[in-house]
């Protein structure tokens, strides 16, 4: 019984902490560049100064690296955590749908 409670607590804690940040960068060079170039420069800065982690503000060294590659951080949006729970009858992970009027459960 203790093991089941610990497993459920672990699953809930990992699910509750899940969220995503989306950083928007502006091209400051005078030539057109798209998402492919932004992605490549982001990978370069990930290797040089370490990855830009979700849930924490973008570090100054990462911003400087991107700026040196011609990208200025405009803003960061944060996707809110989705409330989930485990259905005690089926063991499936569930979340609200239709503004809380219903729920959807699945193993995915």
Secondary structure, 3 states (H helix, E strand, C coil): CHHHHHHHHHHHHHHHCCCEEEEEEEECCCCCCCHHHHHHHHHHHHHHHCCCCCCCCCCHHHHHHHHHCCEEEEEEEEECCCCEEECCCCCCEEEEEHHHCEEEEECC
